[in-house]
Structure formats: structure tokens, C-alpha cells
Amino acid sequence: MKKLTILDGGMGRELKRIGAPFSQPLWSAQALIESPDYVFQAHQRFIESGAEIIIANSYACVPFHLGDELYASDGPRLAGKAAAIAKSAAQDSKTAVQVAGCIPPAFGSYRPDLFKPAEAVDIFTALFQAQDPHVDLWIAETISSVEELITIQAVLSQTQKPCYYAFTLDDAEGEARLRSGEQVKLAVEHVCQAGGEGIFFNCSIPEVMEQAIIDTKAVIEAHGLDMEIGAYANNFTPIKSDHEANDTLQAMRELSPEGYLAFAKRWQEAGATIIGGCCGIGPEHINVLAKWRDSL
């Protein structure tokens, strides 16, 4: 069995919790603009909790959050700044920490119906170029459809660094599907055929992760490949298909670190080798995961 690697948790809610400026629509980009020291501090908290990979705080450096005007003037620059801050936090660490560049949804999380491939290529390319000098690997986050995956893969084909593709799942329990309604198995087939170091699932409720991992492992093994499988769930209540990300903050649930660990153990048994947390999963959750990792 592969060694378990611990990813960090949700930056946006952690920034809000430690007192950073945080409001919609800027979300996690507001601290990057107004108080970048908070971003460094949030990374430090996750590293001190045991995270071995931290993700640059560039998720909101897109027109959807910044607005067209601010994105045009500062979006890629802010993404590069986010990656540089993460790199600085990793270098300051007493333990080995890798920095992941982030390719976020270009037109809002959980909404495959809003995706525009031609415009997305320009946004993804700009964010890639801005972060690349500072990162060790890439994670494309919260991918909602195969169409979005294919667009991102074209951009990440420019790099030789490891690339991981993280899909957001339909929060309805049962057959594992993307937010688009497409089967997880179809998305995994695309990654296996086009190349990538791993397949993750993020920003979905913990209950739907296990089946997605099981399906992913089956497809990977059928291809005779050796790829990482990862999971980092959110601490939200289930998200509806017409979710408006910039409207209100998504309702939180009360999932304790121990409760999250119980899910994580099932994910590892199903085949996950990289586990962390998304929105609402804080350093206290990551610390429990890290202690569990050390006990294995």
C-alpha cells in the first residue's frame, strides 16, 4: 500500500476564521489583495497541523470573483502572488512541504452549465503562467464536467510537473457522478488516456467520496496504471444544481475532526492515497488526519 499523503484544508473559511478580510464576491482573494500576511499565516497553520502539500490561494483569482475589470488589471498578478506566498510558507517550514498551483473553475464552482471553453483557455493559461515559477505540482480543482477537464488538460500539457485533476461530485448519494451528471468513470477514462499523475475528488460532501474512489480505482487498474487517488471533502450541506456561489455563503454542517477522520479511513480503504480537506475543513481536521497517517 502506498504511503498516505496529507493535503491541506480549506483556505477561504480558514482566512475568515483567523480574522482576514473576507466577503463575497472577492472571497479568498480579498485577503490576498488587502492583507496577504493572513494568507501566509493560514498556510502556516495547515503546515504546522501536518499538511505535506499546500495549495496556492489563487482559487478566486478569476473574473467570476474579481470582476472583469479587476481580473484584467490584476488577476494573473494576484495568482502569482498567491503561489509565491505559498512557496515562502513551504520554505519556512521545518518539514518537507510541496506547493500545488491551482487551476480553479473559471465561471463559478459547481456550475458546468456556465462553462465557456474558449474564454476558459485564456483564463487557465494566464493563471498557469503566473503560478508556474513558484509551484512543484498542479491541481485543477472543482472540475464539474468532462468538457472542463479536456480544456484544462490542454493548458496543463505545457508542463512536465505532476498534474492532478480534482472533480466535484453530485451530492446525491448513489452512483458517482460529476455535477454535470456524467459518470465519474467517464472522467477517469479521459484522464487515463490523456495522462496525469492522479485523480482527486473535492468540494463535495464526504458521503459521496467513497463510491467515486471505488469507481476510479477500478478504471485505473483496468488500464494497468499506477496513479494517485485523492479526496478532500467540504464541510457544507449538500449543494443544489442552481447554486449561486457569489450570492450567499454556503451553509455549514458540524463535522468534527473525529467525524471527518471516520470518512477518511473509509476513503483510504477504498484506495485513496492523498487526503485533505476543502471548504470548512480546518487545521484541527488536518491535524487529526496527520496523526492517523503517522500511526499507520
Secondary structure, DSSP 8 states (H G I E B T S, - for coil): ----EEB---HHHHHHHTT----TTTTTHHHHHH-HHHHHHHHHHHHHHT-SEEE-S-TT-SHHHH-HHHHHHHHHHHHHHHHHHHHHHHHH-SS--EEEEEE--SS-TT-GGG--HHHHHHHHHHHHHHHGGG-SEEEEEEE-SHHHHHHHHHHHTT--S-EEEEE-B-SSSSS-BBTTS-BHHHHHHHHHHH--SEEEEESS-GGGHHHHHHHHHHHHHHTT---EEEEEE-SB----TT--TTTS---B----HHHHHHHHHHHHHHT--EEEE-TT--HHHHHHHHHHHHH-
